Amino acid sequence: MTTYPPQFAPYLAASPIVAADHPEIRRLAAELQAAGDGSPTDTARRCFEYVRDQIRHSWDYRADAHNPLTCAAPQVLAERTGYCYAKSHLLAALLRANGIPAALCYQRLTLIPGGERYCLHGLNAVYLPEHGWYRIDARGNKPEVEAAFTPPREQLAFALDYPGELDFPGLYPEPVAAIQDLLQRCTSVQQAMDEIPDATALPPAPLNLPLKER
C-alpha cells in the first residue's frame, strides 16, 4: 500500500459526509479496485467513471418523479442521484476507502452564458503518485459536457469561458459550509437550484493546488 505524508491524513479520513468507512461505500470501493490492476491510478479512474456515469446529476434528471436531494456519500449511492457537490462527496469517499487521497474542489461558474448569475461548482482532486494532485469532475457528461480521466492533462466538465468565472485553488477535506448548508437545509432539487450559492472567495484550505493563470 502506498504511504503518504502526514499532511495528507485529512484527505484519507472518513466523516459523516465523506463516509469512506460506510459498509456500502467500502463494498463498492473494493469491487471497483478488484476490477482493475489495483494501482492507485487505475482504481481512481474506475471510481471516477462509476460516479460520472452511474450516478445521475440532479438537475439533468429534475423531471423524474423520484429525484431526492442528496448530500452524504451513502445517500448519494443509495439514491443514485446528486448535484455536482453530492457526486464529489461520493467520489471522495470511494477513493479514500481505497486508500487514495481525495479532496473536494470548487469553481465559480456562470449559470447562464453572458448572464449575471453565478454559482459554486463542485469537483474533486485525487493524489496520484506519478502525477501529484489531479483534478477530476464527475458531474456527468451530456452533449456539451465531456469530462474524462486523462492524467496528467485535465479534462474537466467546464472551462472558464466567461468574465467572473474562477478556479479556487483550495483542496478541501470536507465540503465548504455554504454547500453543506444548501444540501442539508433545502428539501428539493428545485429549491437547491433557486438558492445555489455564489462566492468570489472561499475559506482557507489545508493545501492548495498550484493553479495556472487563465
KACORLIN-V231084 format. One line per field, one symbol per residue. psi: psi as a letter, one per 30 degrees, with the letter a starting at -180 (. if undefined). A space follows every 10 residues. Layout:
psi: ???
//
This chain:
psi: kkklleffef gfllleeiif gkeeeeeeee eeeffaffle eeeeeeeeee eeffkkkeee hffkejilkl dkeeeeeefh llleeeeeee eeeeeefggk kklklllklk ejkfagkllk kkalkkjkef fakkkkjgfk llegkikljh kgkkileklj flkfkkkkfk jkflkleeee eeffelflee eeeegkllkf kllklelkki klk.
//
